Amino acid sequence: MISTSTWRFTRDGQSPSGFLSRNRASTDALSALYRWQVLAENRSFEVTLDEDQALEAALTTTIDDISAGSQLEALCSELGIKRGQIQNSSPCFGTSITPS
């Protein structure tokens, strides 16, 4: 079974790697998503909003992909990105936020 949910990625202001990054937050978020996608079969994403300071994307994976959340969290953390699930999307690996 496939699960899709929408996420917002922004710069983590508390992260040393985020502070030191010369990239836009959305560029680092895309890097994390591309790396996440190739770690397992049946993972994909579609960008729905791309701005300098934020990226929103619909992430799709299988329900039984139990490492999807932890792998995405580690990749985002490594690049100084925080993520939150946008409310009104299907529950899936993470924390819900209200879009701003």
N, C-alpha and C positions, 0 to 999 in steps of 0.2 A: 504494500500500500504506500502511496506517495503522500508526502506532507509538504505544504508550501506555506510560508509565513513571510511577512514583510518586516524588514529591519532598518534602523537608522544608525549610521556610523558617524561619529564625530571625533575630534581630537580629545584625548584624555589629558586634561590640564594638570593632573597629578603625576603623570608619567615622565620620567627622565628621557626615555627614548622619543616620546612625543614632542617634548620640549626641544630636543636636539634635531629633530627631523627638518630637513629643508623642503620636504614635499608638502603639498596641500593635503589636508585631512582626507579628502576624497581619493587622492592618488594612493595614499597608504592603505585606505580601506579597500580599494580595488586590488591592490597587491595581496592583501590578506585573503580576499575572496577567491582570486585566481589560484593561490596556493592551496586553499581549503578545498576547492573544487577537484583538484587532481589527486587528493589524498584518498579518495574512495569513489567507486563507481556510483552512478545514479545521483550525483550531486550537480546542481546547476544553480545559476542565479541570473536574474534579469534586473538591470539597473532601471529604477523608476524615477530617480532624481539625482542629478549630479551637480553639486555646487562646490565652491572652493572649500567651505568649512563643513560640509555634510554630504553624505551619500545615502540614498535609500535604495534598497534592493529587495526583490522577492527571491527568497532562497527556497530551493526544492531539494528534498532528499527522501529516502525511504524511512518509514516509521521505525524500522529495526536498525537504523544507523545510529547506534548508541554513542559513538565517539564524535558525532558531528558537532555537538555543542562545545565539548571540551577542546576539540581541535581548533575550532573557530575562535574560541576565547583565547587560547594560547597565541595564535597567530596575530590577533588584534592587539593583545597585550605587548607582544614583541615589537610592534610597530607604533605603539602609543595611541591606539584607537580604542574608544569605548563603543559599545553597541547596546541597543535596546530594541526589543520587539515593539512594533507599532500596534497599538490596540486596534481591534476590529480585524485582526488577521488570525489565522488558525494558531492555536498554541503549539509551540515548537521550541525546543532547546534554548531557553534563556528567560530574561526578565522583560516584562511588558513596560512600555513607556507611552505617554501620550504625546503625539506629534506636536511640534511647535510651529 
